[in-house]
Amino acid sequence: MKCDCVKLIKFICGQSTFSIPVYQREYVWGEKECKKLLDDIIEVGKKSNNNDVTHFIGSVVYTEINEKDQFHEYSLIDGQQRLTTIILLYAALWSAAKKRGDNSNADRIFDTYLENKYAPNDYKRKLKPTDNNKEALDYVLKKYMDEPQNDIAQTQIYSNFKIFLDKIKDENIWKTIDVGIGRLEIAQMKLEKGDNDQRIFESLNATGVDLSQGDLIRNYILLGLDCDTQKDIYELYWQKIQTNTCDEREMNKEKKNRISEFFLRYLQYINRTKDIKENDVFNKFKEYLEANDIKGKDKVTKLFKEITLYSDGFNYFINPYKDNVPKNISKHLGYIKKLQFTVSYIFLMPVYVDYRKDRIDENIFVEVLELLQSYRWRRFIATGSRVGAFPSSQQLDIMIKLYTDAKLDTNIDKSEYVSNIAKVLLNHTDKRGVNAFPTDEQIRDVLTDKNIYAIRDELRHYLFERLGRKIDNEGNVNYDKLTTEHIFPKTPKPDWHNGQNEITAKELEEMNKLKNTLGNLTPLASEKNISLSNNSFHDKQKCYKTSIPLTNQLGNIPKWDKDAIEKRTAALTDVFINVWKRPTLTLTDIAEQNNSTSLTEHYNTINVKSIDTHVYKINTKQAEWQGQPISGNYFSELYVNIIQKAITDHPNVFTSDLKKRLKITDQAPDNCNYQKLNNNGFVATTSDTKTKIKRLKTLISALEQAGFSVSCKLCVSEKTRQDITNELHPLINE
């Protein structure tokens, strides 16, 4: 590499043209940078006429790419911002001289610093910007000016040209600037064959204005290719990746561009690791290329073709409301975005690729999105210890490995696609050994007294929207614009209970404890919410007659008291469980998960027949039925699987009387308190442990009366066995 310090005008005026490679970032200097440079030039231009007066403005790194008839084309590796700005300043000097009739200076500047007068067409311009800036530069270098079109007027090229043009209307300033530019110095660095241009580029940018991780990846990849391949890769793939990773609804410019986040998620997926930070994406990407020997036109093209497809999916996720996204997918991706479940993009990108390649259809894609919402939202409701907090570190681990853990990268039938994902999510436990996909029972327990009002507004909007659309999906309600109304006010007036005289002071105190729970909250338009204030329930009901399903129901309730709050909480919890469904494992799934035919060597077993019905809670997930293993993610699911096994083995024993006693129905009930059996109806699941044990005993008795020998044992830990035997009765059947 040759490096020396030269006058800028000498560097520019040679028989050369400077091309901005496609991998370089946009021309981004604005008014602030232009003003600083211009002030420096004017200051140095005003100094006494002394050849030793100079001003250093930085380095320019370049490499030769073409030569024709003694004219040279150089590719700018570093320095495009300052060199482009100097060219624009010269363009303004030329234009100003032309307008005042100073043709001598105008021609000198144009033929020396803006164009190579006698060069072939490809070498005519001193600066050849990227295609998106070429039209704007062509415009400012026209010899006859007219008003620019809007797309040109909005470019940084034209904006900076106008800034300079406005500053140099005075002829004296014009002369000072002309002198000042002549005193600028640069460090020119010409790369020779064998120089590691990628390494040099990285070193230069390490001390300059920070480039994004995406910029560094683009530069690193394209810098190692010939010019034609650079152009092809950039135009066919990179421009689309750049467009795909732009959040179109984000107004904050820094947050709008999400290309670094995209590459982070892509690398986390292909490397199956979370040990990548967003500020280290470029280095990890380089390591990936080197480890897989990805270099040269063919391999790079193949890689970028794949990355572009993944970026199409990323664009779906961050811009779910675009017209090209199918309506149902759009709706659920919008919900995923509201939940800020960005780590799911790691898993969803290959799922999207499967969708694009017709491995799965739209319905399966939507099922996957609904399953992810259920997992995310149930975890938040059941385990979020802080307002709006998601325990995300473990979810990141799951999302990184979910695609392969679910065997979606194998040749599975699409009918297994969603169930395989469900099995992985259901089998995952947190650091405490607790299942990470909260059960219906856990959700019911939490929602009884959970402070829903403390949840962030956008998450409450999501909650109310999905509950409301389950009740009435035909409504056209914008839940994001609604506020949250306390039916029983946060600060009730002393006479709030007027019209409900039977409500005691003690009950009002109990209602106050429930004021922020699900049953006492409802979505309402802001103006109505303000007008209702702390009015009585009777007065409020007039405004509850609205198109909002959750709120409209309140108009028919005669009285609002503690019982009404609890009933509404229970009713909305039923809807919650039906919206954010928790999948269940089939008997086939359970058999696949258990490698042994007997569980007795791992657990203590308790014969169901010997368990006293005063036992209110058993936290077992496994059992033996006739010596064969059965399991579930919680006791209620285990209970259902035992019933399913019994009805499969002995269907004739299940008379209408027995079904009635076991709460089994043939038709799907209206509420969510029943679990579907495989082609054998629905069984109630809302009863407590005591009742479930009692019903299992009823089942065993019916089978024995029919002449069958039955063995049904629950598998529990030694501690659970001791707790039962020590605190209640000697329940183990010796």
C-alpha positions, -999 to +999 in steps of 0.1 A: +000+000+000+013+034-010+006+063+013+015+100+010+001+134+019-010+155-011-031+185-020-067+176-026-069+195-058-039+175-072-056+143-062-088+153-081-075+170-112-056+140-126-068+119-155-090+098-132-125+091-121-136+078-087-163+052-084-183+047-052-187+009-048-222-005-043-212-019-009-205+016+005-232+030+027-254+059+015-241+095+012-252+107+046-234+139+054-260+166+063-260+203+070-240+200+102-210+182+085-212+205+054-212+237+076-182+224+096-162+217+064-172+250+048-162+269+079-128+252+079-123+260+042-133+297+047-110+300+077-080+286+059-089+306+027-088+339+046-052+333+058-024+353+043-011+342+009+014+316+020+020+283+003+027+267+036-009+273+048-027+239+047-056+221+064-057+183+067-092+168+062-085+131+065-076+101+044-088+087+010-083+050+004-087+037-032-078+009-055-075+008-093-102-012-111-100+000-148-077+018-172-084+031-207-064+054-229-043+067-199-075+074-179-079+055-147-109+044-127-105+040-090-128+024-065-131+044-032-126+022-002-128+051+023-134+088+020-165+090-001-184+113+023-157+141+022-148+136-015-185+137-026-190+168-005-160+186-021-174+177-055-207+193-045-190+224-033-171+227-066-205+222-084-219+251-064-188+273-072-192+264-109-230+272-109-225+305-091-197+316-115-219+306-145-248+326-132-228+358-128-212+354-162-177+345-150-172+319-177-135+316-173-137+304-137-167+283-145-150+265-173-118+260-152-137+244-123-159+223-145-131+209-168-106+204-140-126+192-109-159+180-122-152+163-155-124+149-175-129+170-207-112+146-232-119+113-215-141+085-229-177+086-217-172+060-190-144+082-175-160+116-181-172+124-146-147+129-117-171+111-094-193+081-102-218+077-073-240+046-068-271+044-090-295+059-064-273+091-063-263+092-099-295+110-111-291+137-084-255+144-093-263+145-130-289+171-122-265+195-103-239+192-130-263+203-158-252+235-176-287+248-177-305+246-143-342+241-138-364+231-109-357+195-098-383+168-096-394+159-061-374+127-058-342+146-067-350+175-045-352+152-014-318+136-019-289+145+003-268+153-028-292+180-039-298+193-003-261+198+003-256+214-031-283+239-023-267+246+011-234+255-006-251+275-034-269+297-008-236+303+011-215+316-019-237+342-035-212+368-025-182+370-049-157+375-022-168+344-003-166+326-036-130+335-040-122+327-004-137+292-008-118+286-041-085+295-023-094+275+008-101+243-012-067+247-028-051+245+006-068+213+017-046+182+022-054+145+024-036+113+031-040+093-001-036+055+002-035+034-029-040-003-024-019-027-044-024-063-053-020-085-023-032-059+002-059-071+025-085-045+015-112-060+038-089-057+068-079-022+059-115-012+055-124-026+089-095-008+106-104+025+090-140+023+100-131+012+136-120+048+143-146+067+121-183+071+122-198+038+134-212+016+107-240-008+114-233-045+116-253-048+084-231-022+067-200-041+077-214-074+065-223-059+031-189-042+027-170-074+037-189-096+013-189-073-017-154-059-013-139-093-021-158-097-054-152-082-089-172-051-098-198-069-120-205-095-093-207-067-067-233-050-088-253-082-093-253-092-056-261-057-045-290-052-069-305-087-069-302-094-032-287-068-009-311-040-018-341-063-011-326-074+022-321-037+031-358-029+022-371-060+039-355-051+072-370-016+074-398-011+099-422+010+079-443+022+108-414+032+130-408+069+130-375+069+149-348+067+122-324+047+144-351+021+152-365+020+117-335+001+102-335-034+117-309-050+095-285-057+123-313-074+143-322-095+113-286-108+109-285-115+147-317-136+145-304-154+113-271-162+129-287-174+161-308-198+141-281-212+118-255-215+146-281-227+172-266-205+199-276-175+219-240-165+225-241-137+199-245-101+208-259-076+183-227-055+183-207-087+174-229-099+145-203-089+119-175-109+135-197-140+140-209-137+103-172-136+092-165-167+113-195-185+097-182-177+062-147-188+070-159-220+087-180-229+057-155-217+031-181-193+015-162-172-010-164-165-046-193-156-069-212-189-068-211-196-031-218-160-021-247-158-046-262-190-031-259-177+004-274-143-003-303-160-022-311-179+010-306-149+032-330-128+010-357-155+015-352-153+052-354-115+051-387-118+033-400-136+064-385-110+087-403-083+066-436-102+073-429-101+110-419-064+114-445-052+088-474-075+093-500-051+081-487-048+045-510-056+016-489-086+005-494-105+038-524-128+038-552-114+061-552-142+087-514-144+089-513-106+091-536-105+120-517-131+141-482-116+132-496-083+144-505-100+177-470-114+179-455-079+174-478-065+201-465-091+224-429-080+215-420-116+210-391-107+188-371-138+199-397-159+181-385-145+148-355-169+151-379-198+149-404-182+126-380-175+098-374-211+088-412-217+094-418-189+069-394-206+044-414-238+048-446-218+040-430-202+009-418-236-003-453-251+002-442-275+030-470-261+050-501-241+041-516-209+054-537-227+080-508-245+095-488-212+096-516-196+115-518-225+139-481-221+147-486-184+153-515-191+177-495-217+195-466-192+201-491-166+214-505-191+238-471-200+251-459-164+254-491-149+269-497-177+294-461-174+306-465-137+310-498-139+329-486-168+351-449-159+357-443-122+350-431-110+383-427-074+372-452-052+353-448-061+317-419-084+323-413-115+302-388-141+314-371-140+281-337-157+286-351-192+287-375-184+258-345-174+237-330-208+243-362-225+233-368-204+202-332-210+189-336-248+191-373-252+186-372-258+148-347-287+151-360-300+184-395-303+168-378-322+139-391-297+114-358-300+095-366-336+088-390-350+063-421-351+086-456-351+073-472-317+075-500-332+097-473-335+125-459-300+121-479-282+148-481-312+171-443-316+171-439-280+181-464-284+208-446-315+222-414-295+226-431-266+243-451-288+266-420-308+277-398-278+285-394-270+322-378-239+338-349-238+361-371-248+390-384-279+372-418-263+367-434-268+333-428-236+312-462-237+295-487-228+323-517-250+327-554-241+327-554-246+365-525-223+369-541-196+348-574-199+367-555-196+400-535-165+388-564-146+372-584-149+404-565-119+419-539-108+393-535-071+389-544-067+352-545-030+354-508-029+362-500-045+328-487-021+301-514-004+281-506-021+248-507-056+264-541-048+280-553-038+246-541-071+232-558-090+261-592-072+256-590-074+218-586-112+217-612-118+244-636-094+226-631-109+192-637-144+206-671-132+219-679-113+187-655-115+158-677-095+135-672-062+153-650-034+139-636-022+172-601-006+174-590-017+208-557+002+206-576+035+209-597+024+239-589+030+276-595+007+306-625+014+327-629+003+363-664-009+368-661-006+405-641+027+406-605+030+418-617+057+443-655+052+447-677+080+460-692+076+495-726+070+480-713+047+452-735+018+465-767+038+461-793+016+445-774-014+459-782-009+496-776-045+505-738-042+498-721-039+532-691-018+541-671-050+545-680-062+510-670-028+496-637-033+512-634-068+496-644-053+462-617-027+466-591-056+468-605-069+434-608-036+416-578-042+394-587-078+385-599-090+351-636-092+362-637-055+372-620-041+341-635-034+307-624-015+275-642+018+269-638+049+247-617+076+265-645+103+264-670+079+280-644+067+306-638+103+317-675+112+319-683+081+340-656+089+365-666+074+399-703+072+392-725+044+406-728+012+386-765+020+378-754+054+362-725+037+344-747+011+327-762+036+304-728+041+288-720+004+287-744-001+259-718+000+232-704-020+202-676-033+224-686-069+232-669-072+266-685-039+278-719-043+262-725-074+283-724-053+315-757-036+305-777-067+315-762-073+349-786-062+377-761-056+404-723-051+408-708-066+439-680-089+449-699-119+436-704-102+402-667-094+399-657-130+407-682-145+383-671-122+355-635-130+362-643-167+361-663-163+328-636-143+311-610-168+324-630-195+305-627-174+274-590-168+280-584-205+282-602-210+250-584-182+231-549-190+244-553-228+243-528-251+259-522-282+237-524-317+252-503-348+245-520-378+229-514-413+242-491-419+213-470-389+223-468-401+258-457-436+248-430-421+226-416-401+255-414-430+279-386-454+271-394-479+299-425-501+303-426-496+340-421-465+362-418-482+395-381-482+395-381-444+393-411-435+415-431-446+445-465-458+434-498-453+452-528-474+443-557-451+434-581-474+453-563-468+485-561-430+483-583-413+509-607-388+492-596-362+517-565-357+496-569-323+480-538-320+459-513-344+443-487-329+420-480-360+400-477-361+362-473-399+358-492-430+364-494-467+356-525-482+340-524-520+339-486-518+342-483-494+313-470-458+317-493-428+312-482-392+318-495-357+315-480-322+320-501-318+351-526-339+371-557-327+353-541-338+320-530-371+335-566-377+347-579-372+311-553-395+297-563-423+321-600-419+312-589-420+275-570-452+280-598-469+298-624-459+273-602-471+245-595-505+261-631-511+274-656-490+254-686-512+262-682-505+300-689-468+294-727-468+297-747-436+297-749-439+335-712-442+339-705-414+315-729-392+335-711-400+368-677-393+352-691-361+335-685-373+300-706-358+272-710-368+236-715-332+223-691-303+226-702-281+255-705-244+252-678-236+278-641-245+280-642-267+310-641-299+291-613-318+274-619-337+241-613-374+241-602-392+210-635-397+191-652-405+224-668-372+235-656-347+261-647-351+298-650-324+325-617-311+339-626-283+362-631-304+393-606-304+422-581-333+429-604-348+455-633-351+429-610-365+402-597-392+426-633-400+435-642-404+398-612-426+391-624-449+419-659-449+403-643-459+370-622-487+386-653-500+404-673-501+372-646-520+354-642-545+382-680-551+383-678-558+345-653-586+353-620-568+346-589-568+369-577-532+372-545-518+384-542-480+385-513-464+404-502-428+407-464-423+406-452-399+432-419-388+448-408-403+481-415-369+497-450-369+484-456-404+496-443-395+530-464-364+531-496-384+523-488-412+548-476-390+576-502-362+574-533-379+564-537-417+565-516-448+557-527-447+521-502-469+504-516-503+496-491-526+512 
